[in-house]
Amino acid sequence: MLVYDISGNRFLHHMVRYLVATMIQVSRGLYSKDKFSSLLHEPRKNVQIHRAPANGLILLKVEYDKCK
């Protein structure tokens, strides 16, 4: 079992699935860590990455900042 702890102040449609699939590709040596890091810091369009299937992905917890 793989566990990914992903946090952010907002997410795009299927963003977590793309992140998980790309991290798996990095772990298998199919995608470089440097390319992945570059995409995280400088997002761009028309990048060839895959989306992880929805089955098997589980949302365990959602946290919100307290309103002032």
Secondary structure, 3 states (H helix, E strand, C coil): CCCCCCCCCCCCCCHHHHHHHHHHHHHCCCCCHHHHHHHHHCCCCCCCCCCCCCCCCCCCCCCCCCCC
